[in-house]
Amino acid sequence: MIFFLRCLLGLSAVIFALRAAEPVWPQFRGPKSNPTASNPALPDTWSKTKNIEWAADIPGRGWSSPIVTGERIFLTTAVTEGKSKAPQMGTEYSNQYVAELMKKGLKMEEVLAAVKARDMEMPEEVMLHYFLYCLNLRTGAVEWKQEIHAGHPPVGRHRKNSFTSETPITDGERIYVYIGGLGLYAYDLSGKQVWKTPIEALPIILDFGMGGSAALYGDQLIVVHDNEKQQYIASFDKRTGKQRWRTNRDIQDKTQPRRSSWSTPYFWTHKRTEIVTVGPGTAVSYDLEGKELWRINGTSSNPVPSPFVADGILYLNGGMGKGFYAIKAGASGDISLAKDTRENEYVIWSDPRGGTYLPTHVAYEGFLYTLNEKGIFTRFEAKTGKMTYRERLDIEGAAFTSSPWAYNGRIFCLSEEGKTYVVPAGDKFTVLHTNPLEEMAQATPAIVGDRLLLRTETKLYSIRAAAR
């Protein structure tokens, strides 16, 4: 009997440990880089007072997403000494300002100087404290925080951006933090820094700042740094932080010779494993040693959305006003589309103007849902590219940066105003309801078990059905 009880207790401990380790959201947009789930307990309605399990104050500013391993949440933020330029919603304000200045007869260099003065925050203007936070998943309590770095930022930022827009990544044993132009950092789960590797600060177009996150596969951490001086992709050993290889990239949009980008690389495993990257004018895939496998032209001059795979097909969003491509495995060489064509041996289908500026698309139940920065919401049949509908989420207008996510027959779109629009997955478009949090939001949420972790400008919310 005693032996039986000991066995039962041991089995219970194992089950508890397994359950404790189940909630995992290791990187930007989740384990498959496609933020979806199927837990029926996940809520589809909330507000500041409804279905909120807890709300944690996060000082400073950061548009990085929360990640989760076990019972811990990790996220980054940058706290400014003194005042900092407040974030600005939407994408039209700078364009309108430029138009106004041009009408006054200012020279281009004068226009750029005026835009920088109003909309950019330069390194010499601010002192920052970069932090990595660890919070308890169940309570939101801060278990620890570590200051990653203090000083002037290595590069400037557009006021719409943040100095910590890159999302950390974890393998369940360590947390890896990438801060563009500053460095790579590894921490264990107790908050001890294991290693740090400085990364050279290189100029970004118009000092817009950084945004693309690192990617992890096996023992390789991959960073893509497209900038105005020397673009490159580099691999670092996750155990030591030492650089393993680096491949220079010389790609640009020939119509607008820009060389900066903000897209997160993606590891695609089929018969081989490749690293898919989206850069200005061109998307390029590399093998695990940094050698080019294939490329396709037709991306925007400033790409932001990230590629990912669903049902064996790579979906590549070329950016604002550019192509959207469905690509099958095994490509090699230049697979760019010939003029006036929409498919070839490796491009299953494409939409020449289906790309979006900021949010990455989501694949759900055989369909692709794309969202642009102005709230235009489009549904494509994933295998054929046939468009089902193209509608506006809010006729009064709204701005969007966060990527949409999906679960339980619903697609969720978070606006910069902090309002989430809920759309049913199906042939007919309608907005079922909206969920307001009444604060600016640009981070893409994490889905963990029956919780939605949603970050606004000053808080991290655990959104969970009240009955739970």
Buried (B, 14 or more C-beta within 10 A) or exposed (E): EEEEEEEEEEEEEEEEEEEEEEBBBBBBBBEEBBBBBEEEEBBBBBBBEEBBBBBBEBBBBBBBBBBBBBBBBBBBBBBBEEEBBEBBBBBEBBEEBBEEBEEEEBEEEEBBEBBBEEBBBBBEBBBBBBBBBBBBBEEBEBBBBBEBBEEEBBBBBBBBBBBBBBBBBBBEEBBBBBBBBBBBBBBEBEBEBBBBBEBEBBBBBBBBBBBBBBBBBEEBBBBBBBBBEBBBBBBBBBEEBEBBBEBEBEBBBEEEEBBBBBBBBBBBEEEEEBBBBBBBBBBBBBEBEBEBBBBBBBBBBBBBBBBBBBEEBBBBBBBBBBBBBBBBBEBEEEBBBEEEEBBBEBBBBBBBEBBBBBBBBBBBEEBBBBBBBBBBBBBBEBBEBEBBEBBBBBEEEBBBBBBBBBBBEBBBBBBBBBBBBBBBBBEEBEBEEBBEBEBBBBBBBBBBBBBBBBBBBBBBBBBBBEEE
